[in-house]
Amino acid sequence: MNRVICVLGCFSCLYALVGCMDPHYAARASYANPGGMWMPHQLARHRYTLRSLGVNNPDDLTDLQGYPLGAIVWLGGCSASFVSPEGLIATNHHCATGTLQFHSEPDRNLFEDGFLARTRQDELPGEIGKKVWITQEIIEVTEDIRSGLEQIADPEQRYAEIQQRIKDRIAREEAPDKGIRCDIKKFYEGQQYYLIKYLELKDVRLVYAPSEHIGAYGGDIDNWQWPRHTGDFTFYRAYVSPSGRPVEYSPDNVPYRPRQWLRVADEPLEPHDFVLVAGYPGRTQRWKTLDELLYLYETDNPMRIRILRELAELYTELGERSDELQIKVKPSYKGVMNYLKLLTLIQDNITQSRLIDEKIRLQTELQDWIASDRQRQDTWGDVIDEIARINAAHRQTARQDYLISNAVSQVRLLSAAHTIVRMAEERPKTDDQREPEFQQRNHDRIAQSLRRIQASYDPAIDQALLAYYLQKINELPADQRDSLKAAVADTDIHTPQEIEAFVQSLFSDALELDEAERRIELFEKASLEELRQSGDSFIQLALRLRPFTRQQEQQRKRYEGQMALLRPNYVRACQAFYNQPLASDANGTLRVTFGTVKGYQPTPQSSSYDPFTTLSQVIEKHTGDEPFNAPEKLRSAAALVHPEMEFYAANLNDIPVNFLSDLDITGGNSGSATLNRKGQWVGLVFDGNSEAVASDLLFMPDITRAIHVDLRYILWMMKYVDHADELLAELGL
């Protein structure tokens, strides 16, 4: 540690002298990020730009097995990275919510207290189904999937053919005995398909999570905001069998030894420095047409916002009933609040940034360009109108579909019953003819999800959610409401009192699904006839709802089959028009985005934001009340001056907490490692700024910023607040 500190201290003294000699500084200071979440192989197109920004070996960023990409992993919903040769994994605190909830009880609240394993034996197993996926190979399979689709006239048959080809190719490539899991994803709206091979590690354990008073400092108030002062970090560890095989949890397992792991940066991060993020962004929607953007803004988002607000109130009321319920609803509440704020900000962004006007301009230019040439007219002349026509038909039952889907997914016993009914329908088929999610390869995953229900299930939560969705169904137009209500109940359920009585009767007759092992037994063995004879009220409810969920599935398949020809053609028109590299929308696969450390000016009238926040600001923000209740041990450590402070505060005279970059990220990037020009670890990305969350729809380079927790704050916290000395040594310090 002292040697590293000495080197960094010398570096900081010399930095100002050599900074003006940096041949790449001017390029970085003037760089305007155009956006783009790039597949690793696409970075070859950006060699010149990367070199101009100071990256010596850009081709290293295309090597899935090399450094640093070989260290990047996916946790299922969040990104993460190996940071030691002993399988230590760094990610965000909010990515560990499920694990913290799984192990918390009223007298042992890991959210409140945090957690640190002093020995390997103390590390806590992740929640049921917690896994790590490591990308091994990415193979283009476009020809295998798309060949001859134009010859299939019926959209549902076209969709079925695509799914069958995907299933067949995955079956040829997967190697479960070696831990190799495969997926096939579409890119550029289905213009291209790639098969991704993952190594799937099944034993993941919690090592260290700070208190939520650090990891979620600022709470919902600061969410999406800048300045930000959140220590959003957590550490896990991956384990395998003694022979190195990926297996489920066992006390005999040993730490996984990754091929690559990230190294701590050997130089301090400063404004205009190059940074990149490698991770698994979830979803963007930049290939939407104007019609689709208008529908999102005028209809879909407002509907979702209303429901999310009501769900937030519902979860708040439930959490106030008891400490036990508070722990059980916390993950759902946090998810609802995050999504609610996101959608609300997107609506504000669309209005304030005149995003619709910009979309009108871009689409008008595209259509004028198409209309100016006969061949382009023949190829793309009606593609935008056809997409709009199909969307209009697809939206007719959108609200009903949304309510049914939410009820089936969020009411735990109904969700379990629906899964059991669907598996009973699929069981008579050969495995290769089953719907993909019910193939044998997914049975362990489904069984784990059925078992995982137990950790967050409480009848009070399920009853409140079901009553809520039944009341929302009451508000549907009569032509959608009446048939659905008749399927749900054979009695009138119009008033809140009638709904409450009906829900209570359902739970009094829930005979089979409240025990995990019985749920799994039914999933594995029950036939449809046996389920029809069941006395369990939720199995019967799932059966009565099946005509509606089946209709949803059929509509989705027809829609996807129609769009399988139209949307790739639309993308081809855009690519020909712009005639420059364009990134595919995020889809949960490994991507790299790069840019610089940079502040921003929210509006032309406002002051510019600095790109760093500091520890002294955390203390200034402390009120003693949530969400600005910094723990006493943090405040005590902050008050002390350490001889080694230069390691953590180089060039800032304070501990950096969070920093901004102009990187292009979205949900799913949470937990992604932030790297410098050498590929060294400098932080973790965890959020975006409120003024630009609509960049998921149209990238806004002047104001789009990613928010990162600075590695120096993480290391300072580990050393002086939580005294995680063993982990610091494991990180090479």
Secondary structure, 3 states (H helix, E strand, C coil): CHHHHHHHHHHHHHHHHHHCCCCCHHHHHHCCCCCCCECHHHHHHHHHHHHHCCCCCHHHHHCCCCCCHHHEEECCCCEEEECCCCCEEEECHHHHHHHHHHHCECCECHHHHCEECCCHHHCEECCCCCCEEEEEEEEECHHHHHCCHHHCCCHHHHHHHHHHHHHHHHHHHCEHHHCEEEEEEEEHHHCEEEEEEEEEECEEEEEEECCHHHHCCCHHHHCCCCCCCCCCCEEEEEEECCCCCCCCCCCCCEECCCCCCCCECCCCCCCCCEEEEEECCCCCCCCCCHHHHHHHHHHHHHHHHHHHHHHHHHHHHHHCCCHHHHHHHHHHHHHHHHHHHHHHHHHHHHHHCCHHHHHHHHHHHHHHHHHCCHHHHHHHCCHHHHHHHHHHHHCCCHHHHHHHHHHHHHCHHHHHHHHHHHHHHHCCCCHHHCCHHHCHHHHHHHHHHHHHHHHHCCHHHHHHHHHHHHHHHHCCCHHHHHHHHHHHCCCCCCCHHHHHHHHHHHHHCCCCCCCHHHHHHHHHHCCHHHHHCCCCHHHHHHHHHHHHHHHHHHHHHHHHHHHHHHHHHHHHHHHHHHCCCCCCCCCCCCEEEEEEECCECCCCCCCCECCEEEHHHHHHHCCCCCCCCCCHHHHHHHHCCCCCHHHHHCCCCCCEEEEEECCCCCCCCCCCEEECCCCCEEEEEEEECHHHHHHHCCCCCCCCCEEEEEHHHHHHHHHHHCCCHHHHHHCCC
